[in-house]
Amino acid sequence: MEKLEDYICRLSSKGFRLGEEAIGFIYFGKQLTSAPDWIVNIALENTLKAQKRFDGGFYISLLETLVNGKVSNRKEANQLMKEHGLQVS
């Protein structure tokens, strides 16, 4: 399980740099939903894949969907996203 901070650093090392405002919003969403890092990472990853950039509204909506869906692993998260019409590779 990768910490959110480490995941953001890994994105940066791959060339995807998030601004301070976006990073602050990511942590705001984490606090708002009380989501564990692994769910936040999934929401962030799929936001970037689906939107090709950081979209705060999309991220919060996806994060809330995952938290409210009470997913317990990545497979369940992917299934829930598929049920909601979000399929990214």
Contact map, one row per residue, 1 for C-alpha under 8 A:
11100000000000000000000000000000000011000000000000000000000000000000000000000000000000000
11110110000000000000000000000000000011000000000000000000000000000000000000000000000000000
11111110000000000000000000000000000011000000000000000000000000000000000000000000000000000
01111111000000000000000000000000000011011000000000000000000000000000000000000000000000000
00111111100000000000000000000000000000000000000000000000000000000000000000000000000000000
01111111110000000000000000000000000000000000000000000000000000000000000000000000000000000
01111111111000000000000000000000000000001000000000000000000000000000000000000000000000000
00011111111100000100000000000000000000000000000000000000000000000000000000000000000000000
00001111111110000000000000000000000000000000000000000000000000000000000000000000000000000
00000111111111000000000000000000000000000000000000000000000000000000000000000000000000000
00000011111111111000000000000000000000000000000000000000000000000000000000000000000000000
00000001111111111100000000000000000000000000000000000000000000000000000000000000000000000
00000000111111110000000000000000000000000000000000000000000000000000000000000000000000000
00000000011111110000000000000000000000000000000000000000000000000000000000000000000000000
00000000001111111000000000000000000000000000000000000000000000000000000000000000000000000
00000000001111111100000000000000000000000000000000000000000000000000000000000000000000000
00000000001100111110000000000000000000000000000000000000000000000000000000000000000000000
00000001000100011111011000000000000000000000000000000100000000000000000000000000000000000
00000000000000001111111000000000000000000000000000000000000000000000000000000000000000000
00000000000000000111111100000000000000000000000000000000000000000000000000000000000000000
00000000000000000011111110000000000000000000000000000000000000000000000000000000000000000
00000000000000000111111111000000000000000000000000000101000000000000000000000000000000000
00000000000000000111111111100000000000000000000000000000000000000000000000000000000000000
00000000000000000001111111110000000000000000000000000000000000000000000000000000000000000
00000000000000000000111111111000000000000000000000000001000000000000000000000000000000000
00000000000000000000011111111100000000010001000000000001001000000000000000000000000000000
00000000000000000000001111111110000000000000000000000000000000000000000000000000000000000
00000000000000000000000111111111000000000000000000000000000000000000000000000000000000000
00000000000000000000000011111111100000000000000000000000000100100000000000000000000000000
00000000000000000000000001111111111110010000000000000000000000000000000000000000000000000
00000000000000000000000000111111111000000000000000000000000000000000000000000000000000000
00000000000000000000000000011111110000000000000000000000000000000000000000000000000000000
00000000000000000000000000001111111000000000000000000000000000110010000000000000000000000
00000000000000000000000000000111111100000000000000000000000000000000000000000000000000000
00000000000000000000000000000110111110110000000000000000000000100010000000000000000000000
00000000000000000000000000000100011111110000000000000000000000000000000000000000000000000
11110000000000000000000000000100001111111000000000000000000000000000000000000000000000000
11110000000000000000000000000000000111111100000000000000000000000000000000000000000000000
00000000000000000000000000000000001111111110000000000000000000100110000000000000000000000
00010000000000000000000001000100001111111111000000000000000000100000000000000000000000000
00010010000000000000000000000000000011111111100000000000000000000000000000000000000000000
00000000000000000000000000000000000001111111110000000000000000000000000001001000000000000
00000000000000000000000000000000000000111111111000000000001001100100000000000000000000000
00000000000000000000000001000000000000011111111100000100001000000000000000000000000000000
00000000000000000000000000000000000000001111111110000000000000000000000000000000000000000
00000000000000000000000000000000000000000111111111000000000000000000000000000000000000010
00000000000000000000000000000000000000000011111111111110011001000000000000000000000000000
00000000000000000000000000000000000000000001111111111110000000000000000000000000000000000
00000000000000000000000000000000000000000000111111111000000000000000000000000000000000011
00000000000000000000000000000000000000000000011111110000000000000000000000000000000001010
00000000000000000000000000000000000000000000001111111110000000000000000000000000000000000
00000000000000000000000000000000000000000000001111111100000000000000000000000000000000000
00000000000000000000000000000000000000000000001110111110000000000000000000000000000000000
00000000000000000100010000000000000000000001001100111111001000000000000000000000000000000
00000000000000000000000000000000000000000000001100101111111000000000000000000000000000000
00000000000000000000010011000000000000000000000000000111111100000000000000000000000000000
00000000000000000000000000000000000000000000000000000011111110000000000000000000000000000
00000000000000000000000000000000000000000000001000000011111111000000000000000000000000000
00000000000000000000000001000000000000000011001000000111111111100000000000000000000000000
00000000000000000000000000001000000000000000000000000001111111110000000000000000000000000
00000000000000000000000000000000000000000000000000000000111111111000000000000000000000000
00000000000000000000000000000000000000000010001000000000011111111100000000000000000000000
00000000000000000000000000001000101000110010000000000000001111111110000000000000000000000
00000000000000000000000000000000100000000000000000000000000111111111000000000000000000000
00000000000000000000000000000000000000000000000000000000000011111111100000000000000000000
00000000000000000000000000000000000000100010000000000000000001111111111000001001100000000
00000000000000000000000000000000101000100000000000000000000000111111111000000000000000000
00000000000000000000000000000000000000000000000000000000000000011111110000000000000000000
00000000000000000000000000000000000000000000000000000000000000001111111000000001000000000
00000000000000000000000000000000000000000000000000000000000000000111111100000000000000000
00000000000000000000000000000000000000000000000000000000000000000110111111011001000000000
00000000000000000000000000000000000000000000000000000000000000000000011111011000000000000
00000000000000000000000000000000000000000000000000000000000000000000001111111000000000000
00000000000000000000000000000000000000000100000000000000000000000000001111111100000000000
00000000000000000000000000000000000000000000000000000000000000000000000011111110000000000
00000000000000000000000000000000000000000000000000000000000000000000001111111111000000000
00000000000000000000000000000000000000000100000000000000000000000100001111111111100000000
00000000000000000000000000000000000000000000000000000000000000000000000001111111110000100
00000000000000000000000000000000000000000000000000000000000000000000000000111111111000000
00000000000000000000000000000000000000000000000000000000000000000100101000011111111100000
00000000000000000000000000000000000000000000000000000000000000000100000000001111111111100
00000000000000000000000000000000000000000000000000000000000000000000000000000111111111100
00000000000000000000000000000000000000000000000000000000000000000000000000000011111111000
00000000000000000000000000000000000000000000000000000000000000000000000000000001111111000
00000000000000000000000000000000000000000000000000000000000000000000000000000000111111100
00000000000000000000000000000000000000000000000001000000000000000000000000000000111111110
00000000000000000000000000000000000000000000000000000000000000000000000000000100110011111
00000000000000000000000000000000000000000000010011000000000000000000000000000000000001111
00000000000000000000000000000000000000000000000010000000000000000000000000000000000000111
